[in-house]
Amino acid sequence: MLLNCLWTWRNKGCFEKDFTMPTNYASMIYKYAKEVKGARKEFARVRGIKKEVAVRRRVPMEGWVKLNVDGASKGEGRIAGCGGLIWECRGKWICGYSRKLGSCSAMRAEVWAVLTGLELAIKYNCNRVVVESDSVVVVSILKAMQVDDAPVPKIVQQIGSVFCHFCSIAFVHVYREANSCADAMANYSFMQADIRVVFDRPPVVNRLLLNDYMGIAYPRLVLIQE
């Protein structure tokens, strides 16, 4: 931008007799840069321009555990399941679960994943829990805890009823690339004969966990924010 401004002023000085070189060129260049940046953001918003970011699973803070959850559905009105895992700040696996739900929507399956995971967190004496889901809608519902407005009010109410067992609880949206282990656990429910299974590091997530421990990031295209 600096070179563009200097080149423009030089050309005007050569070809326009009335042109005077600005004395406050620094502030003019700064203003021009802000205008260009604003125009790019607006263009990105309108056109949906994306940029690539690196996504990886982040360990929780000291004294906290993370509950990663996911729901899986074969289609509206068809078989569904949910799953998740609980792990601590050093990356240690605490437990995982996979639950077959029968016929329900993907959103209901996702909320069931949260409730099942929180019940297990209570069982394993987890006091501070960060719940991570790749569903923006579910995270928004659980943050607001407006039961009457929720698409699945009874399950949301059940989730709210277990809050008293925790010192602190937070709900966070993550991209699917950072939630791959929970996704694998949810899909694993379709291969289970039991309604609910609790694991100690099942083979289905071993490779994914190894990638997480190695800090491997996955590329994702995201919309440029304003």
C-alpha positions in Angstrom: 0.0 0.0 0.0 2.9 2.3 0.8 4.5 1.8 -2.6 1.1 2.2 -4.3 0.5 5.6 -2.7 4.0 6.8 -3.5 3.7 5.7 -7.1 0.3 7.4 -7.5 1.5 10.7 -6.0 4.7 10.6 -8.2 2.5 10.1 -11.3 0.2 12.9 -10.3 3.2 15.1 -9.7 4.4 14.4 -13.3 1.2 14.6 -15.2 -1.1 16.9 -13.1 0.0 20.5 -12.9 -2.2 21.4 -9.9 -1.2 18.4 -7.8 0.7 19.1 -4.6 2.6 16.3 -2.7 0.8 15.8 0.7 2.8 16.7 3.8 0.8 14.4 6.1 1.5 11.3 3.9 1.8 9.0 6.9 -1.7 9.6 8.2 -3.1 9.4 4.6 -1.5 6.1 4.0 -2.8 4.8 7.3 -6.3 6.0 6.4 -6.1 4.3 3.0 -4.9 1.1 4.5 -7.9 1.1 6.9 -10.3 1.6 4.0 -8.7 -1.2 2.0 -8.9 -3.5 5.0 -12.6 -2.6 5.6 -13.4 -3.2 1.9 -11.8 -6.6 2.0 -13.8 -7.6 5.0 -17.0 -6.5 3.5 -16.2 -8.3 0.2 -15.4 -11.5 2.2 -18.7 -11.2 4.1 -20.8 -10.8 1.0 -18.9 -13.3 -1.1 -18.3 -15.8 1.7 -14.5 -15.8 1.2 -12.7 -18.4 3.3 -9.2 -18.8 4.6 -7.4 -21.9 5.8 -6.8 -22.4 9.5 -5.0 -25.2 11.5 -7.4 -27.0 13.9 -6.2 -29.2 16.7 -7.6 -30.5 20.0 -6.5 -28.4 22.9 -5.8 -29.8 26.4 -7.9 -28.3 29.3 -6.4 -26.1 31.9 -4.9 -27.5 35.1 -7.7 -28.8 37.4 -10.2 -29.1 34.6 -11.3 -32.0 32.4 -12.8 -31.9 28.9 -15.9 -33.8 27.8 -16.0 -34.0 24.0 -19.4 -35.1 22.7 -21.0 -35.9 19.4 -24.2 -37.4 18.1 -24.7 -39.5 15.0 -27.9 -40.2 13.0 -28.5 -42.2 9.9 -31.2 -39.7 8.9 -34.4 -38.2 10.2 -36.5 -40.9 11.9 -33.8 -43.5 11.5 -31.3 -45.1 13.9 -29.1 -42.7 15.9 -26.4 -42.9 18.6 -24.1 -40.8 20.6 -20.6 -40.9 22.1 -17.9 -39.0 23.8 -14.8 -39.1 26.0 -13.5 -37.4 29.1 -9.8 -36.5 29.4 -7.7 -34.4 31.6 -5.1 -31.6 31.4 -2.1 -33.9 30.7 -4.0 -35.6 27.9 -4.8 -38.7 29.9 -7.9 -40.7 28.9 -10.3 -40.9 31.8 -13.2 -42.8 30.1 -15.2 -43.0 26.8 -18.7 -44.0 26.0 -20.9 -45.0 23.2 -24.7 -45.2 23.4 -27.3 -46.5 20.9 -30.4 -44.4 21.0 -32.8 -45.9 18.5 -34.8 -43.6 16.3 -34.2 -39.8 16.9 -32.8 -36.6 15.3 -29.1 -35.7 15.1 -29.8 -32.8 17.6 -31.5 -35.0 20.1 -28.5 -37.5 19.8 -26.1 -34.6 20.4 -27.9 -33.5 23.6 -28.1 -37.1 24.8 -24.3 -37.3 24.3 -23.9 -34.3 26.7 -26.2 -35.8 29.4 -24.5 -39.2 29.2 -21.1 -37.6 29.4 -22.0 -35.4 32.4 -23.4 -38.4 34.2 -20.1 -40.2 33.7 -18.2 -37.1 34.8 -20.1 -37.2 38.1 -19.2 -40.9 38.5 -15.5 -40.2 38.0 -15.6 -37.2 40.4 -14.8 -34.5 37.9 -15.5 -31.1 39.5 -14.6 -28.7 36.6 -15.7 -29.7 33.2 -15.5 -28.1 29.7 -18.0 -29.6 27.4 -17.0 -29.4 23.7 -19.3 -30.0 20.8 -19.2 -29.3 17.1 -22.8 -28.3 17.1 -23.2 -24.5 17.3 -27.0 -24.9 18.0 -26.5 -27.3 20.9 -23.8 -25.2 22.5 -26.0 -22.1 22.2 -29.0 -23.9 23.8 -26.9 -25.2 26.7 -25.2 -21.9 27.4 -28.6 -20.1 27.5 -30.4 -23.0 29.3 -33.8 -21.6 28.1 -35.6 -24.9 28.6 -38.9 -23.8 27.2 -37.4 -22.6 23.9 -35.2 -25.7 23.4 -36.1 -28.2 20.7 -35.5 -31.0 23.2 -36.7 -29.4 26.5 -36.8 -32.6 28.7 -33.3 -33.6 28.0 -32.0 -30.0 28.4 -33.8 -29.9 31.7 -32.1 -33.1 32.8 -28.7 -31.6 31.9 -29.5 -28.5 33.9 -30.4 -30.7 36.9 -26.9 -32.2 37.1 -25.1 -28.8 37.2 -25.1 -28.8 41.0 -22.7 -31.7 41.0 -19.9 -29.5 39.5 -17.9 -26.6 40.8 -17.7 -25.2 37.3 -19.0 -26.1 33.9 -18.6 -24.5 30.5 -19.9 -25.2 27.0 -17.6 -24.5 24.0 -18.1 -24.9 20.3 -15.2 -26.6 18.4 -14.7 -27.5 14.8 -15.3 -31.1 13.8 -11.6 -31.6 13.2 -11.0 -31.0 16.9 -13.8 -33.4 17.8 -12.8 -36.5 15.8 -12.5 -38.8 18.8 -16.1 -38.1 19.9 -17.3 -38.5 16.4 -15.6 -41.9 16.2 -17.3 -42.9 19.5 -20.7 -41.8 18.3 -20.4 -43.7 15.1 -19.1 -46.7 17.0 -22.5 -46.9 18.7 -24.0 -48.3 15.5 -21.8 -51.4 15.9 -22.8 -52.0 19.5 -25.4 -54.5 20.7 -25.7 -52.8 24.1 -27.5 -49.6 24.8 -24.5 -48.1 26.6 -20.8 -49.1 26.8 -18.0 -47.5 28.8 -14.5 -48.1 27.5 -10.9 -47.8 28.5 -9.3 -46.4 25.3 -11.1 -48.5 22.6 -9.2 -49.4 19.4 -11.5 -47.2 17.3 -9.9 -44.0 18.7 -6.2 -45.1 19.2 -4.9 -43.6 16.0 -6.9 -40.3 16.6 -5.6 -40.1 20.2 -2.0 -40.6 19.0 -2.5 -37.7 16.5 -3.8 -35.5 19.3 -0.9 -36.4 21.6 1.6 -35.5 18.7 -0.2 -32.2 18.2 -1.1 -32.8 14.6 -3.3 -30.1 13.2 -5.9 -30.4 10.5 -6.6 -27.8 7.8 -10.0 -26.2 7.6 -11.5 -23.5 5.5 -13.4 -20.9 7.6 -15.3 -17.7 6.6 -13.3 -14.6 7.2 -14.9 -12.7 10.1 -15.5 -9.0 10.2 
